[in-house]
Every structure is written in C-alpha cells, then in structure tokens.
Amino acid sequence: MDWGAVVVAAGRGTRMGAADNKPYLKLAGRAVLAHTLEAFERCSSVSSIVLVVTSGERKRASEIVENEGFGKVKMIVPGGAERQDSVYAGLAVLDTEGVLVHDAARPLVTSAQIEACCMAAEAHGSSALAVQVKDTIKVSDGNGFIVATPERRTLWSVQTPQAFLRLELMQAHRQAQEEGASATDDAMLLERLGRKVAIVEGNYANIKITTPEDLPIAELLLARRQGEGVRE
C-alpha cells in the first residue's frame, strides 16, 4: 500500500507558555519539527508528507524542510481553527491510499513505530500507536467524587501516528463536520463510524511536547537514545 503522512504543526500550544510555537522550539539544537519529520523521512513505507502549519508560518516551516533536506515533504498547507480542520486540510491534498496522521509535537517517534502502524492498518483497516496506562484510573461524577474504577488492563493511552485508509478517514471527517461532532484524535472519528482500530503497542518515550517540563524530559530521552547508538 502507498502511504502518505499528514504531520500537524498548526497548534498554538498555549499550555507550553513559550514565546514560540512548539514545532520551532529547540530540542538538542534542532527544531522539534525537524526531529519529527526525520522519522517519517527515514520510514521506507512513507512516500510523501504533507505538513500542516499555522497560518503565517509557512516560510519558517519551509526553511526547516529545505535546510534539513526532507525530500518527502511535498506540500506545506495552512491549518484551520481546530485540529480536525487541520488534519482534513492535509488529507485533501494527499493522493495516497493510506495515510498516517501525526502530531509534530511528538518528536521522539521512530521509523519502526511508523512502519508498525502501517503494517497493522494494512492488516486491520486502521491502527493507532498506544501504551498501556500505568496508573489506576478513577471516574468522577463531576462533583469531586469517585464513582467507578475501570479495569486498568483494558486502558491504553493513545499516541500518534495513527494509520487509516485515506478515503475512509476523509469520510469520517466529513460526517463529523455535518453532525457537528468533535474528537480529540482521528481514531475517535473512525469509532463513530463503527470501525475497529487496532492498537499498536508503542513506547512511553514517544511523549508529546505540551507543557514546559516536557522539553527537558525529551532532551534526556533523546540523549539516552543517541548514547545507546540507537536511532530507531
């Protein structure tokens, strides 16, 4: 199957509290975005990448792509008001059968994890990278009291990339738009159509840069990976 990737770098990252948007913060001397794109550039299954950026940041994103020599990045397009809008903008300009959706703020993803998502989606129709929840999770009643404790072995913390048939994911997005439904990830949109999404077990190191403490943690994880001489 021919695979393309939509890398979403259009978020504002207000929780980060930084002067710059997350994709352009420095991680080990390079932009966070550069680390993310490198993993997809190295993945043999991925033939093309569409990068979705915040309006007004196309030039600086293009400079990173050109300076780093990311030849698989075919287009850089502006995102929308919400993450769903940004993903759909990327889907609309791809022509591959399969599509991976990934958040640019997860720079420690590996090419091996991307490949595993592609393989699982080819076997099952769609897939999502995830890790098992470590903590016991409680359900509240909204008023500060615990009402239930789900079985921990059934709970997974979902990550990206997530892999789909491109046309099916576009259908899921269009239906959500028509019905005014929102979702925090793309797997949720497939679930609304009654589709099953296969879990691909990931790694706890595939963190998302969300709050200020995440960046030094990512630095340590990256340094450990490089110290072990392992790029994947």
N, CA and C of each residue as an Amber inpcrd file, in Angstrom:
protein
   696
   0.8400000  -1.1970000   0.0000000   0.0000000   0.0000000   0.0000000
   0.8770000   1.2510000   0.0000000   0.4570000   2.2410000  -0.7490000
   1.1690000   3.5150000  -0.8080000   0.7410000   4.3860000   0.3710000
   1.7060000   4.8540000   1.1510000   1.4100000   5.6070000   2.3660000
   1.8980000   7.0540000   2.2810000   1.0200000   7.9510000   2.6870000
   1.3870000   9.3460000   2.8730000   1.2120000   9.7010000   4.3390000
   1.7250000  10.8380000   4.7390000   1.6130000  11.2650000   6.1300000
   1.1430000  12.7070000   6.2020000   0.2360000  12.9660000   7.1210000
  -0.1620000  14.3290000   7.4530000   0.4600000  14.6490000   8.8080000
   1.4070000  15.5590000   8.8250000   2.0600000  15.9740000  10.0710000
   1.4800000  17.3230000  10.4700000   0.8290000  17.3400000  11.6120000
   0.0920000  18.5260000  12.0490000   0.9610000  19.3780000  12.9730000
   1.2850000  20.5740000  12.5040000   2.1050000  21.5120000  13.2770000
   1.4010000  22.8590000  13.3660000   0.0690000  22.8070000  13.4840000
  -0.7130000  24.0410000  13.4230000  -1.2710000  24.4870000  14.7680000
  -0.9060000  23.7900000  15.8530000  -1.4250000  24.1740000  17.1680000
  -0.7100000  25.3790000  17.7470000  -1.4000000  26.0700000  18.6320000
  -0.8190000  27.2540000  19.2720000   0.0000000  26.9080000  20.5110000
  -0.3230000  25.7900000  21.1670000   0.4710000  25.3660000  22.3200000
   0.4390000  26.3380000  23.4770000  -0.7460000  26.7870000  23.8640000
  -0.8470000  27.7810000  24.9370000  -0.3530000  27.2460000  26.2760000
  -0.4680000  25.9230000  26.4940000  -0.0290000  25.3550000  27.7700000
   1.4890000  25.3410000  27.8980000   2.1910000  25.5010000  26.7720000
   3.6420000  25.4830000  26.8110000   4.1920000  26.7380000  27.4720000
   3.4820000  27.8560000  27.3120000   3.9220000  29.1020000  27.9250000
   5.2160000  29.6390000  27.3570000   5.5500000  29.2430000  26.1300000
   6.7950000  29.6840000  25.4980000   6.5160000  30.8370000  24.5470000
   7.5880000  31.5600000  24.2060000   7.4440000  32.7020000  23.3040000
   7.2420000  32.2500000  21.8610000   7.5600000  30.9960000  21.5740000
   7.4540000  30.4830000  20.2110000   6.5350000  29.2640000  20.1990000
   6.0060000  28.9250000  19.0300000   5.1710000  27.7390000  18.8990000
   6.0160000  26.4700000  19.0270000   5.4030000  25.4100000  19.5290000
   6.1230000  24.1760000  19.8690000   6.9670000  23.5920000  18.7380000
   6.4930000  23.5480000  17.4930000   7.3040000  22.9020000  16.4510000
   8.6570000  23.5680000  16.2200000   8.7990000  24.8130000  16.6540000
  10.0220000  25.5610000  16.3590000  10.9210000  25.7300000  17.5880000
  10.5050000  25.1750000  18.7230000  11.3650000  25.1720000  19.8990000
  12.5640000  24.2650000  19.6340000  13.6800000  24.5380000  20.2840000
  14.8900000  23.7560000  20.0490000  14.9410000  22.5220000  20.9420000
  15.2570000  21.3990000  20.3220000  15.4550000  20.1320000  21.0080000
  16.7840000  19.5730000  20.5220000  17.7540000  19.5440000  21.4070000
  19.1080000  19.0840000  21.0490000  19.6550000  19.8550000  19.8500000
  19.4110000  21.1660000  19.8290000  19.9760000  22.0270000  18.8020000
  19.2070000  22.0970000  17.4970000  18.1360000  21.3220000  17.3790000
  17.3100000  21.3360000  16.1630000  15.8670000  21.6270000  16.5480000
  15.0960000  22.1200000  15.5800000  13.6840000  22.3580000  15.8440000
  12.9830000  21.0400000  16.1310000  12.0150000  21.0890000  17.0330000
  11.1990000  19.9120000  17.3350000  10.6590000  19.3150000  16.0270000
  10.2020000  20.1730000  15.1420000   9.6480000  19.7320000  13.8620000
  10.6440000  18.9240000  13.0500000  11.9120000  19.2890000  13.0990000
  12.9320000  18.5780000  12.3330000  13.0790000  17.1390000  12.8040000
  13.0590000  16.9320000  14.1100000  13.1490000  15.5740000  14.6520000
  11.9590000  14.7370000  14.1870000  10.7770000  15.3440000  14.2240000
   9.5590000  14.6320000  13.8310000   9.6030000  14.2360000  12.3620000
   9.9210000  15.1880000  11.5040000   9.9440000  14.9070000  10.0640000
  11.0160000  13.8820000   9.7000000  12.1180000  13.8810000  10.4340000
  13.1970000  12.9390000  10.1210000  12.7230000  11.4920000  10.2290000
  11.8960000  11.1970000  11.2320000  11.4140000   9.8260000  11.4110000
  10.5760000   9.3750000  10.2170000   9.7510000  10.2740000   9.6810000
   8.9320000   9.9240000   8.5190000   9.7670000   9.8840000   7.2500000
  10.7570000  10.7550000   7.1720000  11.6590000  10.7600000   6.0150000
  12.4000000   9.4240000   5.9170000  12.7460000   8.8440000   7.0510000
  13.5120000   7.6060000   7.0920000  12.6550000   6.3570000   6.9140000
  11.3500000   6.4850000   7.0840000  10.4640000   5.3200000   7.0020000
  10.2420000   4.9400000   5.5450000  10.6110000   3.7380000   5.1650000
  10.5480000   3.3180000   3.7620000   9.1150000   3.2090000   3.2440000
   8.1420000   2.9960000   4.1290000   6.7520000   2.8540000   3.6770000
   6.1260000   4.1860000   3.2770000   6.6550000   5.2830000   3.7950000
   6.0750000   6.6040000   3.5520000   6.6760000   7.2160000   2.3010000
   5.8010000   7.5440000   1.3490000   6.2850000   8.1130000   0.0870000
   6.1630000   9.6280000   0.0380000   5.2300000  10.1960000   0.7970000
   5.0400000  11.6420000   0.7520000   4.5110000  12.1580000   2.0870000
   4.8230000  13.4090000   2.3450000   4.4210000  14.0620000   3.5930000
   3.7650000  15.3920000   3.2640000   2.6290000  15.6470000   3.8960000
   2.0110000  16.9730000   3.8590000   2.1560000  17.5680000   5.2470000
   2.7370000  18.7330000   5.3220000   2.9470000  19.4210000   6.5860000
   1.8970000  20.5150000   6.7250000   1.1480000  20.4720000   7.8290000
   0.0930000  21.4490000   8.0750000   0.5670000  22.3970000   9.1630000
   0.6130000  23.6850000   8.8460000   1.1960000  24.6610000   9.7630000
   0.2080000  25.7800000  10.0820000   0.5200000  26.5020000  11.1240000
  -0.2710000  27.6700000  11.4850000  -0.1610000  28.7290000  10.3930000
  -1.2610000  29.4040000  10.1250000  -1.2560000  30.4680000   9.1220000
  -0.1620000  31.4840000   9.4400000   0.6380000  31.8120000   8.4430000
   1.7210000  32.7740000   8.6290000   3.0600000  32.1370000   8.9370000
   3.1030000  30.7920000   9.1260000   4.3640000  30.1320000   9.4770000
   4.8720000  29.2170000   8.3640000   4.3070000  29.3680000   7.1810000
   4.7270000  28.5180000   6.0760000   6.1980000  28.7400000   5.7150000
   6.6450000  29.9790000   5.7470000   8.0220000  30.2910000   5.3380000
   9.0470000  29.6380000   6.2800000   8.8130000  29.7520000   7.5750000
   9.8010000  29.1930000   8.5050000   9.7720000  27.6720000   8.4820000
   8.5810000  27.0820000   8.2680000   8.4940000  25.6310000   8.1340000
   9.2260000  25.1840000   6.8750000   9.0590000  25.9410000   5.7920000
   9.7160000  25.6290000   4.5360000  11.2310000  25.6930000   4.6730000
  11.7230000  26.6320000   5.4490000  13.1650000  26.7590000   5.6680000
  13.7220000  25.5330000   6.3740000  12.9810000  25.0090000   7.3540000
  13.4190000  23.7960000   8.0510000  13.4640000  22.6310000   7.0810000
  12.4190000  22.4850000   6.2690000  12.3510000  21.3950000   5.2950000
  13.5180000  21.4700000   4.3160000  13.7950000  22.6520000   3.8120000
  14.8630000  22.8210000   2.8260000  16.2420000  22.6280000   3.4580000
  16.4560000  23.2230000   4.6260000  17.7620000  23.1340000   5.2850000
  18.0920000  21.7110000   5.7170000  17.0580000  20.9550000   6.1020000
  17.2730000  19.5860000   6.5750000  17.2200000  18.5680000   5.4390000
  16.8040000  19.0050000   4.2480000  16.7670000  18.1120000   3.1010000
  15.6780000  17.0540000   3.1580000  14.4960000  17.4390000   3.6450000
  13.3820000  16.4990000   3.7390000  12.6450000  16.4350000   2.3990000
  13.0940000  15.5400000   1.5370000  12.5710000  15.4660000   0.1820000
  11.1680000  14.8990000   0.0770000  10.7030000  14.2110000   1.1130000
   9.3590000  13.6190000   1.0520000   8.2560000  14.6280000   1.3520000
   8.6220000  15.7980000   1.8580000   7.6080000  16.8230000   2.1310000
   7.1980000  17.4530000   0.8060000   6.0030000  17.1200000   0.3430000
   5.5400000  17.5710000  -0.9620000   4.7870000  18.8970000  -0.8970000
   4.0950000  19.1370000   0.2110000   3.3150000  20.3630000   0.3350000
   3.3140000  20.8330000   1.7810000   3.2300000  22.1500000   1.9410000
   3.0310000  22.7730000   3.2530000   1.7660000  23.6040000   3.1410000
   0.7650000  23.2690000   3.9210000  -0.5350000  23.9290000   3.8040000
  -0.9380000  24.5390000   5.1410000  -1.7550000  25.6010000   5.1040000
  -2.2080000  26.2190000   6.3570000  -3.2830000  25.3770000   7.0380000
  -3.2460000  25.3660000   8.3710000  -4.2370000  24.6310000   9.1440000
  -5.4860000  25.4490000   9.3920000  -6.4110000  24.8570000  10.1340000
  -7.6740000  25.5170000  10.4380000  -7.7790000  25.9130000  11.8920000
  -8.9930000  26.2470000  12.2990000  -9.2250000  26.7200000  13.6560000
  -9.0360000  25.6070000  14.6870000  -9.4100000  24.3750000  14.3220000
  -9.3010000  23.2350000  15.2210000  -8.4210000  22.1610000  14.5890000
  -7.9690000  21.2200000  15.4270000  -7.1070000  20.1510000  14.9250000
  -7.7930000  19.3710000  13.8080000  -9.0980000  19.0960000  13.9550000
  -9.8170000  18.3650000  12.9100000  -9.7420000  19.0890000  11.5740000
  -9.8750000  20.4080000  11.6100000  -9.7990000  21.1990000  10.3800000
  -8.4150000  21.0720000   9.7410000  -7.3910000  21.0700000  10.5890000
  -6.0240000  20.9910000  10.0820000  -5.7420000  19.6290000   9.4550000
  -6.1910000  18.5700000  10.1130000  -5.9900000  17.2280000   9.5570000
  -6.6970000  17.1050000   8.2090000  -7.9240000  17.5860000   8.1330000
  -8.6890000  17.4790000   6.8900000  -8.0170000  18.2680000   5.7600000
  -7.4300000  19.4080000   6.1030000  -6.7100000  20.2040000   5.1000000
  -5.5560000  19.4080000   4.5090000  -4.8870000  18.6140000   5.3460000
  -3.8000000  17.7720000   4.8570000  -4.3010000  16.6050000   4.0370000
  -5.3760000  15.9710000   4.4950000  -5.9550000  14.8410000   3.7730000
  -6.3790000  15.2380000   2.3630000  -6.8920000  16.4480000   2.2430000
  -7.4610000  16.9040000   0.9720000  -6.4260000  17.0350000  -0.1400000
  -5.1530000  17.1560000   0.2070000  -4.1350000  17.3420000  -0.8330000
  -3.2640000  16.1020000  -1.0290000  -3.5390000  15.0370000  -0.2870000
  -2.8220000  13.7800000  -0.4870000  -3.5470000  12.9360000  -1.5310000
  -2.8230000  12.0400000  -2.1730000  -3.4650000  11.1390000  -3.1150000
  -3.0790000   9.6870000  -2.8660000  -2.4980000   9.3990000  -1.6970000
  -2.0980000   8.0350000  -1.3710000  -3.2890000   7.2260000  -0.8660000
  -3.1830000   5.9110000  -0.9520000  -4.2590000   5.0390000  -0.4630000
  -4.3250000   5.0510000   1.0610000  -3.1680000   4.9920000   1.6820000
  -3.1050000   5.0100000   3.1360000  -2.5780000   6.3310000   3.6430000
  -2.9780000   6.7010000   4.8720000  -2.4930000   7.9480000   5.4570000
  -2.1820000   7.7570000   6.9310000  -1.0760000   8.3260000   7.3320000
  -0.6950000   8.4000000   8.7390000  -0.9190000   9.8240000   9.2050000
  -1.5170000   9.9740000  10.3730000  -1.6970000  11.2980000  10.9600000
  -0.8280000  11.3620000  12.2080000  -0.0080000  12.4190000  12.2840000
   0.9340000  12.5230000  13.4030000   1.0330000  13.9640000  13.8790000
   1.1580000  14.1160000  15.1850000   1.3410000  15.4410000  15.7760000
   2.8210000  15.8030000  15.7510000   3.1290000  16.9610000  15.2030000
   4.5290000  17.4030000  15.1180000   5.1700000  17.5170000  16.4900000
   4.3600000  17.6790000  17.5200000   4.8800000  17.8340000  18.8770000
   5.3040000  16.5200000  19.5180000   5.2960000  15.4180000  18.7420000
   5.8480000  14.1390000  19.2090000   7.1310000  13.8540000  18.4210000
   8.2440000  14.4730000  18.8210000   9.4750000  14.3700000  18.0330000
  10.2800000  13.0940000  18.2630000   9.8930000  12.2840000  19.2350000
  10.6760000  11.0810000  19.5310000  10.0830000   9.8210000  18.9160000
   9.1040000   9.9810000  18.0540000   8.5840000   8.8330000  17.3230000
   9.7060000   8.2430000  16.4740000   9.6500000   6.9300000  16.2370000
  10.6850000   6.2850000  15.4260000  10.1110000   5.7580000  14.1240000
  10.9770000   5.5520000  13.1710000  10.5500000   4.9920000  11.8900000
   9.9790000   3.5920000  12.0720000  10.5030000   2.8490000  13.0280000
   9.9990000   1.5000000  13.2940000   8.5580000   1.5430000  13.7890000
   8.2300000   2.5140000  14.6220000   6.8570000   2.6510000  15.1130000
   5.9120000   3.0470000  13.9770000   6.3680000   3.9270000  13.1120000
   5.5690000   4.3380000  11.9540000   5.2960000   3.1270000  11.0660000
   6.3370000   2.3510000  10.8040000   6.2050000   1.1490000   9.9740000
   5.2220000   0.1630000  10.5890000   5.2790000   0.0030000  11.9100000
   4.3800000  -0.9290000  12.5990000   2.9240000  -0.4960000  12.4550000
   2.6770000   0.8060000  12.4930000   1.3070000   1.3160000  12.3080000
   0.8150000   1.0360000  10.8930000   1.6780000   1.2010000   9.9130000
   1.3030000   0.9140000   8.5270000   0.9360000  -0.5510000   8.3590000
   1.7440000  -1.4310000   8.9060000   1.5070000  -2.8660000   8.7730000
   0.1950000  -3.2740000   9.4420000  -0.0740000  -2.7220000  10.6300000
  -1.3050000  -3.0590000  11.3500000  -2.5280000  -2.5500000  10.6020000
  -2.4220000  -1.3640000  10.0060000  -3.5510000  -0.8060000   9.2590000
  -3.8060000  -1.5990000   7.9790000  -2.7480000  -2.0660000   7.3400000
  -2.9350000  -2.8840000   6.1440000  -3.6290000  -4.2020000   6.4810000
  -3.3820000  -4.6930000   7.7010000  -3.9920000  -5.9570000   8.1260000
  -5.4140000  -5.7740000   8.6520000  -5.6760000  -4.6320000   9.3050000
  -6.9450000  -4.4640000  10.0280000  -7.7860000  -3.2660000   9.5760000
  -7.2670000  -2.4500000   8.6810000  -8.0170000  -1.2990000   8.1900000
  -7.6190000   0.0170000   8.8030000  -7.2230000   0.0110000  10.0710000
  -6.7530000   1.2370000  10.7390000  -6.0080000   0.8370000  12.0020000
  -5.1670000   1.7370000  12.4960000  -4.3840000   1.4270000  13.6900000
  -3.9970000   2.7100000  14.4060000  -3.6260000   2.5540000  15.6730000
  -3.1830000   3.7000000  16.4760000  -2.0980000   3.2380000  17.4340000
  -1.0480000   4.0170000  17.5240000   0.0210000   3.7410000  18.4720000
  -0.4820000   4.0850000  19.8780000  -0.1840000   3.2280000  20.8530000
  -0.6710000   3.4600000  22.2120000   0.2000000   2.7140000  23.2150000
   0.1270000   3.1390000  24.4600000   0.8250000   2.4570000  25.5500000
  -0.1840000   2.1670000  26.6670000   0.0680000   1.0940000  27.3970000
  -0.8280000   0.7540000  28.4880000  -0.7190000   1.7810000  29.6090000
  -1.8560000   2.0940000  30.2100000  -1.8960000   3.0470000  31.3180000
  -1.1830000   2.4410000  32.5290000  -0.3480000   3.2300000  33.1820000
   0.4060000   2.7510000  34.3440000  -0.3630000   2.9430000  35.6510000
  -1.1200000   4.0230000  35.7330000  -1.8050000   4.3600000  36.9750000
  -3.2130000   3.7700000  37.0150000  -3.7390000   3.6390000  38.2210000
  -5.1440000   3.2890000  38.3710000  -5.9730000   4.5260000  38.0340000
  -6.9580000   4.3510000  37.1700000  -7.7870000   5.4660000  36.7110000
  -9.1230000   5.4610000  37.4340000  -9.5750000   6.6330000  37.8430000
 -10.8620000   6.7840000  38.5060000 -11.8040000   7.6200000  37.6460000
 -13.0750000   7.2970000  37.6900000 -14.1070000   8.0780000  37.0180000
 -14.8310000   8.8970000  38.0740000 -14.9670000  10.2130000  37.8150000
 -15.6300000  11.0760000  38.7890000 -17.0490000  11.3900000  38.3480000
 -17.8270000  11.9040000  39.2920000 -19.2120000  12.2910000  38.9820000
 -19.3200000  13.7440000  38.5670000 -18.1720000  14.4140000  38.4110000
 -18.1640000  15.8290000  38.0440000 -18.2440000  16.7500000  39.2370000
 -18.4370000  16.1690000  40.4110000 -18.5330000  16.9720000  41.6390000
 -17.4420000  16.6240000  42.6350000 -16.3920000  15.9440000  42.1510000
 -15.2530000  15.6620000  43.0160000 -15.3120000  14.3350000  43.7390000
 -16.2110000  13.4440000  43.3400000 -16.3220000  12.1420000  43.9900000
 -16.1240000  11.0160000  42.9760000 -15.4680000   9.9610000  43.4090000
 -15.2090000   8.8050000  42.5530000 -16.4700000   7.9550000  42.4490000
 -16.7980000   7.5840000  41.2060000 -17.9790000   6.7390000  41.0050000
 -17.6290000   5.3860000  40.3880000 -16.4210000   5.2530000  39.8130000
 -16.0510000   3.9780000  39.2010000 -14.5400000   3.8830000  39.0320000
 -14.0590000   2.6390000  38.9650000 -12.6440000   2.3710000  38.7120000
 -12.5440000   1.3730000  37.5620000 -12.2400000   1.8390000  36.3600000
 -12.1300000   0.9170000  35.2160000 -10.9820000  -0.0740000  35.4110000
 -11.1260000  -1.2320000  34.8050000 -10.0730000  -2.2450000  34.8520000
  -8.8510000  -1.7380000  34.0880000  -7.7340000  -1.5880000  34.7970000
  -6.5540000  -0.9390000  34.2140000  -6.0050000  -1.6720000  32.9940000
  -6.1000000  -2.9970000  32.9800000  -5.5190000  -3.7590000  31.8610000
  -6.2300000  -3.4820000  30.5370000  -7.4130000  -2.8810000  30.5900000
  -8.1370000  -2.5680000  29.3560000  -7.8860000  -1.1430000  28.8750000
  -7.1250000  -0.3710000  29.6490000  -6.9430000   1.0460000  29.3420000
  -5.6080000   1.3060000  28.6560000  -5.6800000   2.1110000  27.6000000
  -4.4880000   2.4710000  26.8350000  -4.4570000   3.9810000  26.6420000
  -3.2560000   4.5300000  26.6980000  -3.0570000   5.9540000  26.4160000
  -2.6310000   6.0690000  24.9520000  -3.4930000   6.6910000  24.1500000
  -3.2510000   6.7060000  22.7130000  -2.2370000   7.7830000  22.3370000
  -1.4510000   7.4910000  21.3160000  -0.4400000   8.4090000  20.8160000
  -0.6850000   8.6150000  19.3180000   0.2740000   9.2150000  18.6650000
   0.3250000   9.2190000  17.2110000   1.7090000   8.7320000  16.8200000
   1.8560000   8.1360000  15.6010000   0.9180000   8.2010000  14.4930000
  -0.2590000   7.2520000  14.6320000  -1.2930000   7.5890000  13.8510000
  -2.4460000   6.7250000  13.6470000  -2.5890000   6.5340000  12.1390000
  -2.9430000   5.3240000  11.7320000  -2.9220000   4.9830000  10.3090000
  -4.3020000   4.5370000   9.8320000  -4.6700000   4.9980000   8.6190000
  -6.0140000   4.7520000   8.0940000  -5.9790000   4.6150000   6.5710000
  -7.0870000   4.1150000   6.0220000  -7.3390000   4.2750000   4.5980000
  -7.7570000   5.7290000   4.4050000  -7.0950000   6.4270000   3.5040000
  -7.2920000   7.8740000   3.4080000  -8.7460000   8.2500000   3.1210000
  -9.3690000   7.5840000   2.1630000 -10.7410000   7.9430000   1.7980000
 -11.7160000   7.6560000   2.9380000 -11.4570000   6.6040000   3.6920000
 -12.3290000   6.2900000   4.8220000 -12.1940000   7.3380000   5.9150000
 -10.9690000   7.7950000   6.1510000 -10.7800000   8.8310000   7.1620000
 -11.4200000  10.1410000   6.7100000 -11.3340000  10.4520000   5.4300000
 -11.9900000  11.6610000   4.9280000 -13.5060000  11.5730000   5.1160000
 -14.0670000  10.3920000   4.8740000 -15.4960000  10.1960000   5.0880000
 -15.8510000  10.4300000   6.5540000 -15.0240000   9.9070000   7.4530000
 -15.2700000  10.0860000   8.8830000 -15.2100000  11.5620000   9.2790000
 -14.2780000  12.2980000   8.6810000 -14.1640000  13.7340000   8.9570000
 -15.3910000  14.4870000   8.4320000 -15.8030000  14.1600000   7.2180000
 -16.9560000  14.8550000   6.6280000 -18.2330000  14.5990000   7.4380000
 -18.4030000  13.3670000   7.8790000 -19.5990000  13.0480000   8.6620000
 -19.5860000  13.7900000   9.9880000 -18.4120000  13.8690000  10.6090000
 -18.2960000  14.6020000  11.8750000 -18.6050000  16.0870000  11.6660000
 -18.1250000  16.6440000  10.5490000 -18.4180000  18.0460000  10.2410000
 -19.9140000  18.2660000  10.0710000 -20.5690000  17.3780000   9.3360000
 -22.0020000  17.5180000   9.0920000 -22.8270000  17.4080000  10.3710000
 -22.3520000  16.5970000  11.3050000 -23.0950000  16.3640000  12.5410000
 -22.6170000  17.2430000  13.7010000 -21.6350000  18.0790000  13.4320000
 -21.1200000  18.9670000  14.4730000 -20.4090000  18.2400000  15.5940000
 -19.8090000  17.0900000  15.2820000 -19.1170000  16.2850000  16.2890000
 -17.6260000  16.6220000  16.2980000 -17.0650000  16.6470000  17.4800000
 -15.6290000  16.9070000  17.6170000 -14.9600000  15.6970000  18.2490000
 -13.6830000  15.5520000  17.9790000 -12.9220000  14.4290000  18.5230000
 -11.5060000  14.9040000  18.8210000 -10.8950000  14.2800000  19.8240000
  -9.5390000  14.6730000  20.2020000  -8.4730000  13.9230000  19.4160000
  -8.8840000  12.8760000  18.6740000  -7.9470000  12.2180000  17.7740000
  -8.7350000  11.6000000  16.6220000  -8.0270000  11.1320000  15.6100000
  -8.6970000  10.6340000  14.4120000  -9.2930000   9.2510000  14.6040000
  -8.7040000   8.4410000  15.4780000  -9.2760000   7.1220000  15.7520000
 -10.6970000   7.2500000  16.2680000 -10.9460000   8.2890000  17.0350000
 -12.2730000   8.5350000  17.5890000 -13.3040000   8.7470000  16.4770000
 -12.8850000   9.3660000  15.3900000 -13.7900000   9.5900000  14.2610000
 -14.1330000   8.2790000  13.5650000 -13.1520000   7.3710000  13.4590000
 -13.4320000   6.0590000  12.8810000 -14.3550000   5.2490000  13.7870000
 -14.1630000   5.3910000  15.0910000 -15.0270000   4.6950000  16.0470000
 -16.4870000   5.1240000  15.8640000 -16.6930000   6.4070000  15.5200000
 -18.0550000   6.9000000  15.3110000 -18.7300000   6.2100000  14.1260000
 -17.9260000   5.7220000  13.1820000 -18.4720000   5.0120000  12.0260000
 -18.6440000   3.5230000  12.3000000 -18.3040000   3.1170000  13.5120000
 -18.4160000   1.7030000  13.8610000 -17.2270000   0.8710000  13.4420000
 -16.1250000   1.5010000  13.0490000 -14.9290000   0.7760000  12.6340000
 -14.0690000   0.4160000  13.8520000 -13.3540000  -0.6800000  13.7350000
 -12.4130000  -1.0730000  14.7730000 -11.0250000  -0.5490000  14.4260000
 -10.3460000  -0.0350000  15.4300000  -8.9950000   0.4930000  15.2530000
  -8.0310000  -0.3880000  16.0380000  -7.0760000  -0.9800000  15.3440000
  -6.1200000  -1.8790000  16.0000000  -5.1100000  -1.0870000  16.8250000
  -4.7740000  -1.6170000  17.9910000  -3.7610000  -1.0000000  18.8490000
  -2.3840000  -1.5220000  18.4520000  -1.4630000  -0.6000000  18.2620000
  -0.0570000  -0.9340000  18.0560000   0.6850000  -0.4750000  19.3030000
   1.2830000  -1.4150000  20.0160000   1.9430000  -1.0370000  21.2700000
   3.1680000  -0.1740000  20.9810000   3.1790000   1.0010000  21.5900000
   4.2530000   1.9500000  21.3680000   5.2490000   1.9710000  22.5080000
   5.7900000   3.1490000  22.7660000   6.8250000   3.3100000  23.7730000
   6.5220000   4.5600000  24.5850000   6.7730000   4.5040000  25.8780000
   6.4980000   5.6420000  26.7540000   7.3790000   6.8490000  26.4190000
   8.4610000   6.6160000  25.6840000   9.3450000   7.7200000  25.3050000
   8.7470000   8.6060000  24.2220000   7.6930000   8.1420000  23.5650000
   7.0690000   8.9160000  22.4850000   6.1620000   9.9940000  23.0870000
   6.7650000  10.8910000  23.8310000   5.9910000  11.8980000  24.5580000
   5.5920000  13.0570000  23.6480000   4.5520000  13.7470000  24.0590000
   4.1000000  14.9290000  23.3360000   4.5680000  16.1730000  24.0900000
   5.2130000  17.0800000  23.3820000   5.6700000  18.3330000  23.9910000
   4.4390000  19.2090000  24.2130000   4.0070000  19.2910000  25.4540000
   2.7720000  20.0040000  25.7810000   2.9770000  21.0920000  26.8150000
   3.7340000  20.7860000  27.8680000   3.9910000  21.7370000  28.9600000
   5.4980000  21.9400000  29.1030000   5.9420000  23.0020000  29.7870000
   7.3730000  23.3330000  29.8360000   8.2890000  22.1990000  30.2780000
   7.8280000  21.3560000  31.2000000   8.7030000  20.2890000  31.6920000
   8.9230000  19.1770000  30.6670000   8.1050000  19.1410000  29.6290000
   8.2390000  18.0760000  28.6300000   9.5050000  18.2280000  27.7850000
   9.9500000  19.4500000  27.5600000  11.1080000  19.6680000  26.6880000
  12.4010000  19.1130000  27.3060000  12.7270000  19.4110000  28.5690000
  13.9400000  18.8020000  29.1410000  13.8410000  17.2870000  29.2630000
  12.6370000  16.7520000  29.4710000  12.4670000  15.2990000  29.5010000
  12.7900000  14.7170000  28.1240000  12.2950000  15.3760000  27.0840000
  12.5910000  14.9300000  25.7210000  14.0930000  14.9970000  25.4340000
  14.7490000  16.0270000  25.9380000  16.1990000  16.1540000  25.7700000
  16.9200000  14.9550000  26.3850000  16.4990000  14.5590000  27.6000000
  17.1270000  13.4300000  28.2780000  16.8790000  12.1240000  27.5290000
  15.6570000  11.9310000  27.0700000  15.3210000  10.7090000  26.3360000
  16.0910000  10.6190000  25.0260000  16.2070000  11.7490000  24.3440000
  16.9390000  11.7750000  23.0820000  18.4240000  11.5180000  23.3140000
  18.9750000  12.1170000  24.3750000  20.3850000  11.9210000  24.6880000
  20.6610000  10.4580000  25.0210000  19.7250000   9.8140000  25.7450000
  19.8980000   8.4020000  26.0720000  19.8540000   7.5490000  24.8150000
  18.9400000   7.8640000  23.9090000  18.8340000   7.1140000  22.6560000
  20.1100000   7.2680000  21.8450000  20.6220000   8.4880000  21.7400000
  21.8330000   8.7310000  20.9620000  23.0580000   8.1060000  21.6330000
  23.0630000   8.1070000  22.9830000  24.1580000   7.4990000  23.7260000
  24.2190000   6.0130000  23.5400000  23.0540000   5.3950000  23.3450000
  22.9980000   3.9530000  23.1070000  23.2810000   3.6130000  21.6550000
  23.3880000   4.6880000  20.8080000  23.6490000   4.4700000  19.3920000
  22.4810000   3.8950000  18.6530000  21.2640000   4.1870000  19.1390000
  20.0570000   3.6480000  18.5270000  19.2290000   4.7990000  17.9790000
  19.0310000   4.8240000  16.6860000  18.2230000   5.8640000  16.0560000
  16.7590000   5.4390000  15.9370000  16.5080000   4.1370000  15.9980000
  15.1530000   3.6320000  15.8540000  14.6320000   3.1380000  17.1970000
